């Protein structure tokens, strides 16, 4: 089926019966290949196994002393639990809760406690060109708004500087330079670069007259910046902060002032798979590391993933884990191992619910543009992956007559075109769906 010249020798394909795991078709099933974002299936399945589908991340605001006459005579800590969805909105809710309880001032400092995950890090195997962008932000146990800054550039009149607004509040200390408004119809050609001084950004280039445009840049030190963001939000709600901001572990004896529990883990895994969100994947990698090894480092996350893989599929020789998201070209896994992960996911009591965590190919999420035949439309669910030279697609088929089927395509270094590879995959999925 894959010997028509479309697929290179560096291709792994498997079709498996979901009930018994029987191979229905296999080509290069044990070749170690770069998976790109199909690797998110591994971190999602591991998180569901280790943390549990109903797991909720907890973020707390604690203080070293209770408020008396509206004043907290000590320090306040924002204690992170690794929530991938912690947002500015949540911190506004925290500040509003404190203000409503009568807090008017904090005599000490505001700290962010990201100690569950240790130091803010990114994979050393990621391209340096990716690191300034929001999709490659460092992970942190107290990461706000995906660890990214949102720059909204509003053009003015041609020849005048555009206005630039940044969210979250307190995310940037200083903007240097400017972005010129060009005449309507001109190209957008601008730069937003980190300055040598942390917290400052350099603006340059142009934006045409018309509507505002948004750009995202990663926070270099999300834990440290979280303390500044939270202090800024507290002040906006009328709570004075006398001290400084920074990073510190909260003391053992504290007063809990506010607690936020996230959505259930299943909702986060679904969003990660639908949107192929790197931030969620990197946070979950560290969360399983913390749950299994007591500290959420990437290395501990990989160790927990390997244990889970031995239960779900296999940990074949040569498999290499370099991150949680698949952004790294150093990851290696086989099509058969990914098929085993998918089979384990579907082995629970409610396989239909598990399948629905993945988007429908040709309809939803990042797989909506994959070509699919009429017979397969609405029957094929999948997680895609793409980095330079790498294409992956893996998931489930609700076949017409024989129940649930698992499929995996891992294609590296194609010599035809990506469109041709996708079209060939679509034909195979269409044929399998009619089985």
Backbone torsions as a table, in degrees:
resi	resn	phi	psi	omega
1	UNK	NA	-28.1	-178.6
2	UNK	-109.9	16.4	-176.6
3	UNK	-101.5	27.1	-178.3
4	UNK	-92.2	6.5	179.8
5	UNK	95.1	-11.6	179.4
6	UNK	-72.0	-41.2	-175.1
7	UNK	-96.8	137.3	176.8
8	UNK	-76.7	175.6	177.5
9	UNK	-65.6	-24.2	178.3
10	UNK	-86.1	60.5	-179.3
11	UNK	-132.6	135.0	172.6
12	UNK	-121.7	127.1	-179.9
13	UNK	-135.6	132.9	171.1
14	UNK	-137.8	144.7	167.2
15	UNK	-124.1	124.9	-175.1
16	UNK	-125.7	145.9	168.0
17	UNK	-72.1	123.3	-173.8
18	UNK	-68.2	-25.9	-176.5
19	UNK	-75.6	-51.8	-176.2
20	UNK	-105.9	-9.1	-177.9
21	UNK	79.7	9.5	-177.6
22	UNK	-66.4	128.0	177.1
23	UNK	-66.9	126.9	176.4
24	UNK	-97.0	-26.8	175.7
25	UNK	-161.7	140.6	178.3
26	UNK	-149.3	137.4	174.3
27	UNK	-140.8	116.6	-177.6
28	UNK	58.6	41.9	-173.1
29	UNK	-66.9	-22.2	-174.6
30	UNK	-111.6	16.2	175.7
31	UNK	-79.4	129.4	176.7
32	UNK	-75.3	118.3	-174.1
33	UNK	-130.3	158.9	174.7
34	UNK	-74.3	123.9	-174.4
35	UNK	-91.3	-14.8	-169.9
36	UNK	51.6	-141.8	-170.7
37	UNK	-74.9	-4.3	170.9
38	UNK	-64.2	-16.1	175.5
39	UNK	-61.9	-22.6	178.1
40	UNK	-61.9	-19.8	173.5
41	UNK	-62.5	-36.4	-178.1
42	UNK	-69.0	-48.6	-177.4
43	UNK	-69.4	-34.8	177.8
44	UNK	-66.7	-45.2	179.4
45	UNK	-64.8	-39.5	178.3
46	UNK	-63.9	-44.4	-179.9
47	UNK	-62.4	-42.8	179.0
48	UNK	-63.4	-35.9	-179.4
49	UNK	-74.1	-43.8	-173.0
50	UNK	-83.3	-44.4	-176.1
51	UNK	-90.2	-32.9	-178.4
52	UNK	99.7	144.4	-175.8
53	UNK	-58.0	-33.4	-177.6
54	UNK	-90.3	5.8	-177.2
55	UNK	-60.1	138.9	176.3
56	UNK	-125.1	132.3	175.9
57	UNK	-75.1	146.0	-178.1
58	UNK	-121.2	130.4	174.2
59	UNK	-119.0	135.7	-176.6
60	UNK	-128.1	151.7	165.8
61	UNK	-111.9	122.4	-177.4
62	UNK	-127.8	161.5	179.7
63	UNK	-136.9	154.2	-179.8
64	UNK	-77.7	-11.5	176.1
65	UNK	-154.3	152.5	179.2
66	UNK	-72.7	163.1	177.9
67	UNK	-75.2	133.8	174.6
68	UNK	-127.9	124.8	-177.4
69	UNK	54.0	37.0	175.4
70	UNK	84.7	1.3	-176.4
71	UNK	-120.6	130.1	170.7
72	UNK	-90.9	111.0	-174.6
73	UNK	-89.3	65.7	-177.2
74	UNK	172.2	-161.3	-176.9
75	UNK	-98.1	155.1	176.7
76	UNK	-118.2	140.4	-177.9
77	UNK	-123.7	132.8	169.3
78	UNK	-95.2	107.6	-171.8
79	UNK	-101.0	114.4	-176.0
80	UNK	-87.9	146.3	174.8
81	UNK	-117.0	13.2	176.7
82	UNK	91.0	10.7	-177.1
83	UNK	-56.5	116.6	178.3
84	UNK	-67.7	-17.4	-174.4
85	UNK	-108.7	9.3	178.7
86	UNK	-57.8	131.1	-170.5
87	UNK	-133.3	168.2	173.1
88	UNK	-57.7	-38.3	178.1
89	UNK	-57.8	-43.6	179.4
90	UNK	-62.0	-42.1	-179.9
91	UNK	-68.9	-31.8	172.7
92	UNK	-63.6	-39.2	176.5
93	UNK	-63.2	-39.7	178.1
94	UNK	-62.7	-47.7	-179.1
95	UNK	-63.7	-40.4	178.7
96	UNK	-64.0	-39.1	178.0
97	UNK	-62.8	-42.9	178.5
98	UNK	-64.7	-43.7	-178.9
99	UNK	-63.0	-41.4	-179.9
100	UNK	-66.6	-28.2	178.3
101	UNK	-79.5	-2.8	176.0
102	UNK	103.9	2.3	179.4
103	UNK	-70.9	126.7	179.3
104	UNK	-117.4	-18.9	-176.2
105	UNK	-156.5	151.5	173.3
106	UNK	-119.0	115.3	-175.9
107	UNK	-73.7	-24.7	-179.2
108	UNK	-99.0	-146.4	-176.2
109	UNK	-107.6	168.7	175.7
110	UNK	-113.4	122.7	-178.5
111	UNK	-118.9	151.7	169.3
112	UNK	-104.4	131.7	-179.0
113	UNK	-110.7	101.9	177.0
114	UNK	-108.5	27.7	-169.7
115	UNK	-67.2	-20.3	179.3
116	UNK	-61.0	-33.7	-177.8
117	UNK	-103.1	-6.6	-176.1
118	UNK	74.2	-148.6	-174.3
119	UNK	-67.9	147.6	173.7
120	UNK	-67.3	125.6	-175.8
121	UNK	-142.4	158.4	164.9
122	UNK	-125.4	164.9	179.0
123	UNK	-66.3	135.1	177.9
124	UNK	-68.8	-11.2	-179.1
125	UNK	-92.7	-3.1	177.9
126	UNK	-75.1	148.8	177.3
127	UNK	-64.8	135.1	179.3
128	UNK	-62.4	-24.8	179.8
129	UNK	-69.5	-22.6	-179.1
130	UNK	-82.9	-20.9	-162.9
131	UNK	-67.0	-23.0	-179.5
132	UNK	-80.5	-12.6	-172.8
133	UNK	-93.1	156.9	-175.3
134	UNK	-61.0	-28.0	-177.6
135	UNK	-74.6	-7.5	-179.5
136	UNK	-124.9	35.8	-178.6
137	UNK	-72.7	148.1	174.8
138	UNK	-62.8	148.1	175.1
139	UNK	-82.1	154.7	178.8
140	UNK	-158.3	148.1	176.5
141	UNK	-69.1	-15.2	177.8
142	UNK	-132.9	69.0	-174.4
143	UNK	-102.2	126.3	-174.5
144	UNK	-106.2	136.7	175.9
145	UNK	51.8	49.9	178.2
146	UNK	63.2	17.7	-179.4
147	UNK	67.9	23.1	-175.3
148	UNK	-127.0	151.5	172.8
149	UNK	-98.3	135.3	177.7
150	UNK	-103.6	115.6	177.6
151	UNK	-100.8	118.8	175.5
152	UNK	-103.1	115.0	-177.5
153	UNK	-102.9	113.1	-178.2
154	UNK	-103.8	110.9	179.7
155	UNK	-66.8	152.2	175.6
156	UNK	-109.5	-135.2	176.1
157	UNK	-87.6	143.0	-179.5
158	UNK	-50.4	131.9	-179.5
159	UNK	95.1	-10.5	-179.5
160	UNK	-107.6	156.0	178.3
161	UNK	-66.2	145.1	171.6
162	UNK	-77.4	155.2	174.3
163	UNK	-90.6	147.5	-177.4
164	UNK	-129.4	122.1	176.1
165	UNK	-112.8	145.1	-175.8
166	UNK	-124.8	134.2	170.9
167	UNK	-122.2	146.1	-0.1
168	UNK	-77.1	163.4	177.4
169	UNK	-60.9	135.6	-177.3
170	UNK	85.3	1.2	-178.8
171	UNK	-73.5	-24.2	-178.9
172	UNK	-130.6	138.6	177.2
173	UNK	-86.7	-35.7	-172.6
174	UNK	-158.4	140.5	172.3
175	UNK	-110.8	131.3	-180.0
176	UNK	-117.8	144.3	-177.9
177	UNK	82.4	-165.0	-178.6
178	UNK	-157.8	165.3	175.5
179	UNK	-115.9	123.5	-175.3
180	UNK	-81.5	141.6	171.8
181	UNK	-83.5	120.8	178.8
182	UNK	-96.9	164.7	178.4
183	UNK	-60.0	153.4	179.2
184	UNK	-55.5	135.3	-179.7
185	UNK	96.8	-14.8	177.1
186	UNK	-71.0	165.9	-179.3
187	UNK	-82.0	154.3	169.6
188	UNK	-83.6	118.3	-177.6
189	UNK	-143.1	83.3	-174.6
190	UNK	-134.1	165.3	177.4
191	UNK	-133.0	140.7	171.6
192	UNK	-129.4	100.4	-171.6
193	UNK	-117.9	143.0	173.9
194	UNK	-61.9	136.0	176.1
195	UNK	-82.8	164.3	177.2
196	UNK	-57.0	-32.9	177.7
197	UNK	-85.2	124.8	-178.3
198	UNK	-58.5	138.3	179.0
199	UNK	91.8	-5.0	178.4
200	UNK	-111.7	147.7	178.9
201	UNK	-131.2	144.7	-178.9
202	UNK	-101.1	127.0	179.6
203	UNK	-107.2	138.7	175.6
204	UNK	-159.2	167.3	176.3
205	UNK	95.8	-158.2	-173.3
206	UNK	-141.4	159.1	174.7
207	UNK	-139.7	137.5	-177.4
208	UNK	-74.5	156.1	173.0
209	UNK	-53.5	147.2	179.0
210	UNK	132.7	-136.7	-172.3
211	UNK	-83.7	156.7	176.4
212	UNK	-69.1	152.8	175.9
213	UNK	-127.0	150.5	-177.8
214	UNK	-113.0	144.7	179.1
215	UNK	-139.2	146.5	-176.9
216	UNK	-121.5	137.2	177.0
217	UNK	-129.7	144.6	-176.3
218	UNK	-76.8	149.4	172.2
219	UNK	-82.5	125.5	-177.1
220	UNK	-68.5	-39.9	-179.7
221	UNK	-128.3	79.2	-173.0
222	UNK	-62.2	-33.1	-179.2
223	UNK	-67.7	-49.2	179.3
224	UNK	-61.1	-42.4	-178.8
225	UNK	-67.8	-28.4	178.9
226	UNK	-60.3	-36.7	179.1
227	UNK	-65.5	-39.7	178.8
228	UNK	-67.7	-42.2	178.7
229	UNK	-61.7	-45.5	-178.3
230	UNK	-66.0	-41.5	177.8
231	UNK	-62.0	-39.7	177.8
232	UNK	-62.2	-43.3	179.7
233	UNK	-66.9	-40.4	177.1
234	UNK	-58.5	-45.1	179.9
235	UNK	-63.8	-36.4	178.8
236	UNK	-65.3	-23.0	177.5
237	UNK	-96.6	15.6	173.9
238	UNK	84.1	16.8	179.2
239	UNK	-105.1	112.1	-179.1
240	UNK	-73.7	141.1	176.3
241	UNK	-119.3	114.3	-175.1
242	UNK	-80.6	-32.4	-173.1
243	UNK	-91.3	-156.3	-176.2
244	UNK	-101.5	-171.1	173.6
245	UNK	-125.8	159.3	179.6
246	UNK	172.7	-166.2	-178.7
247	UNK	-113.7	130.2	177.2
248	UNK	-163.3	147.7	173.8
249	UNK	-76.0	138.4	-179.3
250	UNK	-71.2	147.0	178.2
251	UNK	-64.9	165.5	-178.7
252	UNK	-68.1	-36.1	-177.5
253	UNK	-103.7	106.1	-178.1
254	UNK	-140.8	165.2	173.7
255	UNK	-102.1	126.6	177.0
256	UNK	-82.1	122.7	-177.9
257	UNK	-100.1	-26.8	-175.5
258	UNK	-162.0	141.8	178.0
259	UNK	-133.7	135.8	176.9
260	UNK	-124.0	128.3	176.0
261	UNK	-110.3	135.3	-175.4
262	UNK	-75.7	177.2	169.2
263	UNK	-65.2	162.0	177.1
264	UNK	-60.9	153.8	-177.5
265	UNK	-57.4	-37.5	-178.7
266	UNK	-57.7	-38.3	179.2
267	UNK	-65.3	-36.5	179.9
268	UNK	-71.9	-41.0	177.8
269	UNK	-62.3	-41.5	178.5
270	UNK	-60.6	-46.0	178.8
271	UNK	-63.2	-41.9	179.4
272	UNK	-59.7	-44.1	-177.9
273	UNK	-74.0	-36.6	178.7
274	UNK	-66.5	-45.5	-173.8
275	UNK	-97.4	-5.0	-174.4
276	UNK	52.2	51.4	-173.4
277	UNK	-82.0	113.6	-179.1
278	UNK	-63.8	-38.8	-177.9
279	UNK	-59.7	-47.0	179.3
280	UNK	-59.4	-43.2	-177.5
281	UNK	-63.4	-43.7	-179.0
282	UNK	-68.9	-36.0	176.3
283	UNK	-65.8	-42.6	-179.2
284	UNK	-67.3	-36.1	176.2
285	UNK	-56.9	-44.8	-178.6
286	UNK	-74.5	-31.4	178.5
287	UNK	-65.7	-39.9	178.3
288	UNK	-72.1	-30.8	174.4
289	UNK	-63.4	-41.5	178.5
290	UNK	-66.3	-44.0	-178.1
291	UNK	-64.7	-37.1	-175.2
292	UNK	-92.1	-26.7	-172.9
293	UNK	-127.6	-2.0	175.8
294	UNK	86.6	-2.6	175.8
295	UNK	-152.6	129.1	-172.0
296	UNK	-85.9	54.2	174.4
297	UNK	-82.7	158.3	175.2
298	UNK	-57.0	-40.9	-178.6
299	UNK	-60.7	-41.7	176.9
300	UNK	-67.3	-36.0	176.3
301	UNK	-62.3	-42.9	178.4
302	UNK	-62.5	-41.2	-179.4
303	UNK	-61.9	-42.3	179.3
304	UNK	-68.8	-38.2	177.0
305	UNK	-60.4	-42.0	-178.3
306	UNK	-65.1	-39.4	175.9
307	UNK	-62.1	-45.0	179.3
308	UNK	-63.5	-40.3	179.1
309	UNK	-62.5	-36.5	178.4
310	UNK	-64.5	-27.7	175.7
311	UNK	-83.4	-37.5	-173.0
312	UNK	-86.1	-37.7	-172.5
313	UNK	-146.1	-93.4	178.1
314	UNK	-165.1	163.4	175.3
315	UNK	-120.8	75.5	-170.8
316	UNK	-68.4	152.5	176.7
317	UNK	-56.6	136.9	179.1
318	UNK	95.2	-12.7	176.9
319	UNK	-64.6	138.3	-176.9
320	UNK	-135.0	129.8	177.7
321	UNK	-113.1	120.2	-177.9
322	UNK	-115.6	-17.2	177.2
323	UNK	-162.9	-176.9	177.6
324	UNK	-96.3	-22.1	-168.8
325	UNK	-95.7	-21.8	-174.7
326	UNK	90.1	4.3	178.4
327	UNK	-67.0	-26.9	-176.9
328	UNK	-78.1	136.3	173.9
329	UNK	-77.6	-2.3	-178.4
330	UNK	-88.3	-10.2	177.2
331	UNK	-66.1	144.8	174.3
332	UNK	-141.3	133.7	176.3
333	UNK	-156.2	159.3	179.7
334	UNK	-96.9	157.6	175.9
335	UNK	-62.4	-36.8	-179.5
336	UNK	-67.2	-38.0	178.3
337	UNK	-64.7	-42.7	176.8
338	UNK	-63.9	-37.7	176.3
339	UNK	-61.6	-38.0	177.3
340	UNK	-65.0	-37.6	176.2
341	UNK	-61.7	-45.6	-179.8
342	UNK	-65.0	-38.2	178.2
343	UNK	-64.6	-42.8	178.8
344	UNK	-61.8	-41.4	178.9
345	UNK	-59.8	-39.1	-175.1
346	UNK	-85.5	-0.5	-174.5
347	UNK	-83.0	-4.7	-178.2
348	UNK	-74.1	-177.8	-176.7
349	UNK	-66.5	-32.0	-176.8
350	UNK	-120.6	77.7	-178.7
351	UNK	-66.4	-30.5	179.6
352	UNK	-62.6	-39.6	177.9
353	UNK	-66.4	-39.3	177.9
354	UNK	-62.2	-46.3	179.7
355	UNK	-58.4	-38.8	-176.0
356	UNK	-71.8	-8.2	173.6
357	UNK	-70.2	-18.3	178.6
358	UNK	-98.8	146.6	178.1
359	UNK	-72.1	157.3	177.3
360	UNK	-83.0	127.3	-178.3
361	UNK	-64.2	132.2	-178.0
362	UNK	85.4	-1.5	-175.6
363	UNK	-130.4	-50.4	-168.0
364	UNK	-117.0	160.6	165.1
365	UNK	52.6	-147.6	-176.6
366	UNK	-76.3	-5.8	178.1
367	UNK	-102.8	9.1	-176.6
368	UNK	-67.2	-24.3	-178.7
369	UNK	-94.5	0.4	176.8
370	UNK	-73.0	130.5	-179.8
371	UNK	-66.6	139.3	-178.7
372	UNK	-150.0	140.9	-179.5
373	UNK	-73.1	165.1	-177.8
374	UNK	-62.3	-35.5	-179.8
375	UNK	-65.1	-32.8	-175.4
376	UNK	-91.6	-16.2	-175.0
377	UNK	-60.5	124.0	-177.8
378	UNK	86.6	-8.6	179.1
379	UNK	-103.0	-18.3	-173.5
380	UNK	-108.4	126.1	179.5
381	UNK	-116.7	141.9	-176.6
382	UNK	-163.6	160.4	172.2
383	UNK	-112.2	124.6	-179.6
384	UNK	-95.8	167.2	174.5
385	UNK	-152.6	138.5	177.6
386	UNK	-153.3	124.6	160.5
387	UNK	-136.1	175.3	-173.9
388	UNK	-54.9	122.8	178.4
389	UNK	80.0	4.0	-174.3
390	UNK	-133.3	131.0	173.2
391	UNK	-134.7	134.0	178.4
392	UNK	-136.2	150.9	175.1
393	UNK	-154.5	127.9	-175.9
394	UNK	-152.2	143.3	179.4
395	UNK	169.5	-140.9	-172.3
396	UNK	-127.2	152.2	172.3
397	UNK	-124.4	126.1	170.6
398	UNK	-87.8	91.5	-173.4
399	UNK	-68.6	160.5	-174.7
400	UNK	-66.9	-31.8	-171.4
401	UNK	-132.1	-17.2	-169.4
402	UNK	-122.0	22.6	174.1
403	UNK	79.5	-156.8	-171.1
404	UNK	-81.5	135.2	177.4
405	UNK	-124.8	146.2	177.3
406	UNK	-105.9	140.7	175.4
407	UNK	-136.5	151.7	175.2
408	UNK	-143.7	129.8	169.1
409	UNK	-120.3	123.3	169.5
410	UNK	-124.5	115.1	-175.3
411	UNK	-124.2	119.7	178.4
412	UNK	-116.4	140.7	170.2
413	UNK	56.8	51.0	177.3
414	UNK	-67.1	152.8	-177.8
415	UNK	-111.7	-8.9	177.8
416	UNK	-89.9	-99.9	174.7
417	UNK	-153.9	157.1	178.7
418	UNK	-63.0	-37.9	178.0
419	UNK	-59.6	-40.8	179.7
420	UNK	-66.3	-40.3	178.1
421	UNK	-62.1	-47.8	-179.6
422	UNK	-63.0	-40.5	-179.8
423	UNK	-63.5	-41.5	178.7
424	UNK	-65.6	-40.9	176.0
425	UNK	-61.0	-42.9	179.5
426	UNK	-60.2	-39.4	178.9
427	UNK	-65.6	-40.9	178.9
428	UNK	-66.4	-41.3	178.8
429	UNK	-66.6	-36.5	178.2
430	UNK	-64.5	-44.4	179.3
431	UNK	-63.8	-43.2	-178.9
432	UNK	-65.5	-34.4	-177.9
433	UNK	-66.0	-24.5	-179.3
434	UNK	-84.3	-4.9	-175.3
435	UNK	-67.9	NA	NA
